Amino acid sequence: MTHNFNEYGQIENHDLNQLIDLIVYNHNIDNIFADEWLLNFFNKSDKRLKILDFGCGVGRNVFGLLEKSSNIDIVAYDSEKMLERTSEYCHSKYNKNISDYPNVTFTSDWKYVKSQKFDYTYATLVLQHIFEEELNQYCQDFKNITKKLIVHGRRHNDDKLNGLYKNTWKILENNGLFPISCTLQGNIEWKYSVYGDDLNEHFTCLYKF
C-alpha cells in the first residue's frame, strides 16, 4: 500500500497521538476506539472466521475486535512503516503486547495476503486514501480472496483529476463492485451518489462475491 497517508510525510516522524489524529480526525489514544459495529456483519455461526483487515493502521480495529471475540482470526495488512507502530499502540491502549493476541498476523506483503482466502474483508477509512490506479488492482484482488467486503469511508478520493477529487465509490463501481447494502453514517439505509454528495458523509457498503 504505497499511497496511504502520502500527503502527511513520514509516518515515523509523528508521535502516536499525531498519527492517531491522521487516522481518525480529532482523536487520540484516550478517545479512539475500534469499530465494534463490524462484528454485526460477521456470521454468528460456530464456524471460526478468517478476516482480513485491509489498511489496519496501528491496529485500532484489530485489537479492539479481538478483545470482543475469540472466534476470529485476523490477517492485518498495511505498509511496513505503519505496522512498526502497532506495538506502541497496543501497549498504550491496552497495556498488552502483540504476543498477547495470537489470533492476528500483521503483514505488509500483499503477495502473501493474496495467497489466502477470507470469509470477510473490511476496509474502514482506507480506500479513500488509495489512488485510482492502485485501487483498481486491489478491487480485482478482493474478488479472488474474500467472500464479503465491508467498506466504510467517504466519497472523495485523495486522487485528483483536473484539480477535482475523484470518487471512491465510482472507482469501485468501475471495477464491478456494487454493494448489496449501503448505510449512511452506519445506520440509515441510503444510496451514495457517484456524482457528488457531502464530503463529510461516510457510507458503509457491503459487497458479496
Order of alpha helices (4+ residues) and beta strands (2+ residues): alpha-beta-alpha-beta-alpha-alpha-beta-alpha-beta-alpha-beta-beta-beta-alpha-beta-beta-beta
